[in-house]
Amino acid sequence: QEVGPSALLSSSIVRALVFNRMYRPQLWTSLSQGLYEIKAALDNPASLNVTQAKRWLQSPESVDFRDNRHKPRQEPASNQTTVAYAYDFEAIACGDAQDAGNATTKDVFDIVVNVTHRVSPTFGPVGMERLSRPFCHRWPVRAVERYTGPWNKTLSNPILVIGNEADPVTPYINAKSVADAFGNSAIVIEQGGYGHVSRRMPSNCTIAVIQKYLIHNELPKKDKFCKTSTKLFVDPLGANSTSGVVQ
């Protein structure tokens, strides 16, 4: 707060880093190591940790969580080499989205404000751009193959729905809602793990269900809970500096 947007470290950068790593529990060991070393650098600005933190935060690998950093507004130079924003996600997500109707940009920002203040004050401000894709109300087209329902039809083949118990961006309750909408045409696997999608903390139980489904077209008779087969916070194996956070 004292330095402003030019600060090497800020609440926004730290929260964006943690939010980014919530997707991948296998990086939590190095994340905790990196956060500890950043704290040590802030507590003792003359230490070697400051040099390590600067090198790490300025590395290309850190760009994925630094894209939320506040920057001065300026017109791009004609010789600018900064990578342009990729609209590939919007092309898919907005193409499949509901019709915008009479939604305005103010309506969208009202949702953004609500999420960042009431739903997730910690991660909402740094994850909103990535999760909400607030351009869809202005996206000019919708995909011709988009399916708009009804969602309660009996399927020719039952489907398998998998949801992590603690997925940071696609909650298990949403997976359960999808399965419930299909009734007897869906089976849901609740996996007791963290991270985004089940493969982030693999479960032998879940893998066995997937194999039977894909190879033999067999599903469990009823919804099932699968424990993860992966341990959190294992030995860092050489992650003895902030560089391990960006592996």
C-alpha positions as CSV (number, residue, x, y, z in Angstrom):
1,Q,0.0,0.0,0.0
2,E,2.9,2.4,0.7
3,V,4.7,1.8,-2.6
4,G,1.6,1.4,-4.8
5,P,1.2,-0.5,-8.1
6,S,4.9,-0.6,-8.7
7,A,5.6,-2.8,-5.6
8,L,7.5,-6.0,-6.2
9,L,5.1,-7.8,-3.9
10,S,1.5,-7.0,-3.2
11,S,-1.6,-8.6,-1.8
12,S,-2.9,-9.0,-5.3
13,I,0.3,-10.9,-6.5
14,V,0.4,-13.2,-3.4
15,R,-3.4,-14.0,-3.7
16,A,-3.0,-14.6,-7.5
17,L,-0.1,-16.9,-6.8
18,V,-2.0,-18.9,-4.2
19,F,-5.2,-19.0,-6.4
20,N,-3.2,-20.3,-9.4
21,R,-1.6,-23.0,-7.3
22,M,-4.9,-24.1,-5.9
23,Y,-5.4,-25.8,-9.2
24,R,-2.4,-28.1,-8.7
25,P,-2.0,-29.6,-5.2
26,Q,1.3,-31.3,-6.3
27,L,2.8,-27.8,-6.2
28,W,1.7,-27.0,-2.7
29,T,4.9,-28.2,-1.1
30,S,7.0,-25.8,-3.2
31,L,4.3,-23.1,-2.8
32,S,4.6,-23.2,1.0
33,Q,8.4,-23.1,0.7
34,G,8.2,-20.1,-1.7
35,L,5.8,-18.2,0.5
36,Y,8.0,-18.8,3.5
37,E,11.0,-17.5,1.7
38,I,9.1,-14.4,0.4
39,K,8.1,-13.7,4.0
40,A,11.8,-14.0,5.1
41,A,12.8,-11.6,2.3
42,L,10.2,-9.0,3.4
43,D,11.3,-9.4,7.1
44,N,14.9,-8.9,6.2
45,P,15.3,-6.8,3.0
46,A,19.1,-7.2,3.1
47,S,19.0,-11.0,2.8
48,L,19.7,-13.2,-0.2
49,N,16.1,-14.1,-0.3
50,V,15.2,-10.7,-1.7
51,T,17.4,-11.4,-4.7
52,Q,15.8,-14.8,-5.2
53,A,12.3,-13.4,-4.9
54,K,13.0,-10.7,-7.4
55,R,14.5,-13.2,-9.9
56,W,11.6,-15.5,-9.5
57,L,8.9,-12.8,-9.7
58,Q,10.5,-11.4,-12.9
59,S,10.9,-14.8,-14.6
60,P,8.7,-15.8,-17.6
61,E,7.3,-18.7,-15.6
62,S,5.6,-16.3,-13.1
63,V,3.5,-14.6,-15.8
64,D,0.5,-16.8,-15.3
65,F,-0.2,-15.3,-11.9
66,R,1.2,-11.8,-12.6
67,D,-1.3,-11.0,-15.3
68,N,-3.6,-9.6,-12.6
69,R,-1.0,-7.0,-11.4
70,H,-2.2,-3.4,-11.7
71,K,-0.4,-1.6,-14.5
72,P,-0.5,2.1,-15.6
73,R,-3.0,2.7,-18.4
74,Q,-1.1,3.6,-21.6
75,E,-1.4,3.4,-25.3
76,P,0.5,0.5,-26.8
77,A,3.6,1.5,-28.8
78,S,3.9,0.5,-32.4
79,N,6.8,-1.7,-31.7
80,Q,5.3,-3.4,-28.7
81,T,6.3,-7.0,-28.3
82,T,4.0,-8.0,-25.4
83,V,2.0,-11.1,-26.1
84,A,-1.6,-10.2,-27.2
85,Y,-4.5,-11.4,-25.2
86,A,-5.7,-14.8,-26.4
87,Y,-9.5,-15.0,-26.9
88,D,-9.5,-18.8,-27.5
89,F,-11.3,-19.4,-24.2
90,E,-14.0,-16.8,-24.9
91,A,-14.5,-18.3,-28.4
92,I,-15.5,-21.5,-26.7
93,A,-17.1,-20.4,-23.5
94,C,-19.0,-17.4,-25.0
95,G,-19.9,-19.4,-28.0
96,D,-21.7,-21.9,-25.7
97,A,-23.0,-19.3,-23.4
98,Q,-26.6,-18.3,-22.9
99,D,-27.9,-15.5,-25.2
100,A,-26.9,-12.1,-23.8
101,G,-30.4,-10.7,-24.1
102,N,-30.5,-7.1,-22.7
103,A,-27.4,-7.6,-20.5
104,T,-25.3,-4.5,-20.2
105,T,-21.7,-4.0,-19.2
106,K,-23.0,-2.4,-15.9
107,D,-25.0,-5.6,-15.2
108,V,-21.8,-7.6,-15.7
109,F,-19.8,-5.4,-13.4
110,D,-22.5,-5.6,-10.8
111,I,-21.9,-9.3,-10.7
112,V,-18.2,-8.8,-10.5
113,V,-18.6,-6.5,-7.5
114,N,-20.9,-8.9,-5.8
115,V,-18.5,-11.8,-6.2
116,T,-15.5,-9.9,-5.2
117,H,-17.2,-8.5,-2.1
118,R,-19.6,-11.2,-0.9
119,V,-18.8,-14.5,-2.6
120,S,-15.0,-14.7,-2.5
121,P,-13.3,-11.5,-1.1
122,T,-10.0,-13.3,-1.0
123,F,-9.7,-14.8,-4.5
124,G,-12.6,-13.1,-6.3
125,P,-10.6,-10.0,-7.3
126,V,-7.7,-12.0,-8.8
127,G,-9.7,-14.9,-10.3
128,M,-12.7,-13.0,-11.7
129,E,-11.2,-12.3,-15.1
130,R,-10.1,-15.9,-15.5
131,L,-13.3,-17.5,-14.3
132,S,-16.1,-15.2,-15.4
133,R,-14.8,-14.2,-18.8
134,P,-16.8,-11.0,-18.6
135,F,-16.8,-10.4,-22.4
136,C,-19.6,-12.9,-23.2
137,H,-22.4,-10.3,-23.2
138,R,-20.5,-8.6,-26.0
139,W,-19.4,-11.7,-27.9
140,P,-21.0,-11.4,-31.3
141,V,-21.9,-15.0,-32.0
142,R,-23.1,-18.2,-30.5
143,A,-22.1,-21.6,-31.7
144,V,-24.5,-23.2,-34.2
145,E,-24.1,-26.6,-32.5
146,R,-24.9,-25.1,-29.0
147,Y,-27.5,-27.2,-27.1
148,T,-29.9,-25.2,-25.0
149,G,-32.0,-28.1,-23.5
150,P,-34.1,-29.6,-22.2
151,W,-31.6,-31.3,-19.9
152,N,-33.7,-34.0,-18.4
153,K,-33.9,-36.2,-21.5
154,T,-33.1,-39.9,-21.2
155,L,-29.7,-40.4,-22.9
156,S,-28.9,-43.3,-25.3
157,N,-25.9,-44.0,-23.1
158,P,-25.4,-43.1,-19.5
159,I,-22.6,-40.6,-18.7
160,L,-20.0,-40.5,-15.9
161,V,-19.7,-37.3,-14.0
162,I,-16.7,-36.7,-11.7
163,G,-16.3,-33.9,-9.1
164,N,-13.5,-33.2,-6.7
165,E,-14.7,-32.6,-3.1
166,A,-12.6,-29.4,-2.9
167,D,-12.2,-28.2,-6.4
168,P,-11.3,-24.4,-6.3
169,V,-13.2,-23.4,-9.4
170,T,-15.8,-26.1,-10.3
171,P,-17.4,-27.1,-7.0
172,Y,-18.6,-30.7,-6.4
173,I,-22.1,-29.4,-5.9
174,N,-22.2,-28.3,-9.5
175,A,-21.1,-31.8,-10.7
176,K,-23.9,-33.3,-8.5
177,S,-26.4,-30.8,-10.0
178,V,-25.4,-31.9,-13.6
179,A,-25.8,-35.6,-12.7
180,D,-29.1,-35.0,-10.9
181,A,-30.4,-33.2,-14.0
182,F,-29.8,-36.3,-16.1
183,G,-31.5,-38.6,-13.5
184,N,-30.9,-42.3,-14.3
185,S,-28.8,-41.3,-17.3
186,A,-25.8,-40.3,-15.1
187,I,-23.6,-41.6,-12.3
188,V,-21.5,-39.2,-10.2
189,I,-18.2,-39.9,-8.6
190,E,-17.3,-37.7,-5.6
191,Q,-13.6,-37.8,-5.3
192,G,-12.1,-36.8,-1.9
193,G,-9.3,-34.5,-3.1
194,Y,-8.2,-31.0,-3.9
195,G,-7.3,-29.2,-7.1
196,H,-9.0,-28.7,-10.4
197,V,-10.3,-31.9,-11.9
198,S,-9.8,-35.4,-10.5
199,R,-6.4,-36.1,-12.1
200,R,-4.8,-33.4,-10.0
201,M,-4.9,-35.8,-7.0
202,P,-5.2,-39.2,-8.7
203,S,-7.4,-41.8,-7.1
204,N,-7.0,-45.5,-7.9
205,C,-10.7,-45.9,-7.3
206,T,-11.6,-43.2,-9.8
207,I,-9.2,-44.4,-12.4
208,A,-10.7,-47.9,-12.1
209,V,-14.2,-46.5,-12.7
210,I,-13.0,-44.5,-15.7
211,Q,-11.2,-47.5,-17.2
212,K,-14.3,-49.7,-17.0
213,Y,-16.4,-46.9,-18.5
214,L,-14.2,-46.2,-21.4
215,I,-13.1,-49.8,-22.2
216,H,-16.2,-51.8,-21.3
217,N,-18.9,-49.1,-21.2
218,E,-19.7,-50.1,-17.6
219,L,-20.7,-47.8,-14.8
220,P,-21.2,-48.3,-11.1
221,K,-24.7,-49.2,-10.1
222,K,-25.0,-46.1,-8.0
223,D,-23.1,-42.9,-7.1
224,K,-19.8,-43.5,-5.5
225,F,-17.2,-41.8,-3.2
226,C,-13.5,-42.4,-4.1
227,K,-10.7,-41.5,-1.8
228,T,-7.6,-39.9,-3.3
229,S,-4.4,-42.1,-3.5
230,T,-2.1,-39.0,-3.4
231,K,-0.4,-37.4,-0.5
232,L,-0.1,-33.7,0.1
233,F,3.0,-31.8,1.2
234,V,5.6,-34.5,0.4
235,D,9.3,-33.8,0.8
236,P,10.3,-30.9,-1.5
237,L,12.9,-33.0,-3.3
238,G,15.2,-30.1,-4.0
239,A,12.6,-27.3,-3.9
240,N,14.8,-25.4,-1.5
241,S,14.2,-22.0,-2.9
242,T,11.5,-19.8,-4.5
243,S,12.4,-21.3,-7.9
244,G,10.7,-24.5,-6.9
245,V,7.3,-22.6,-6.8
246,V,7.3,-22.2,-10.6
247,Q,8.2,-25.7,-11.5
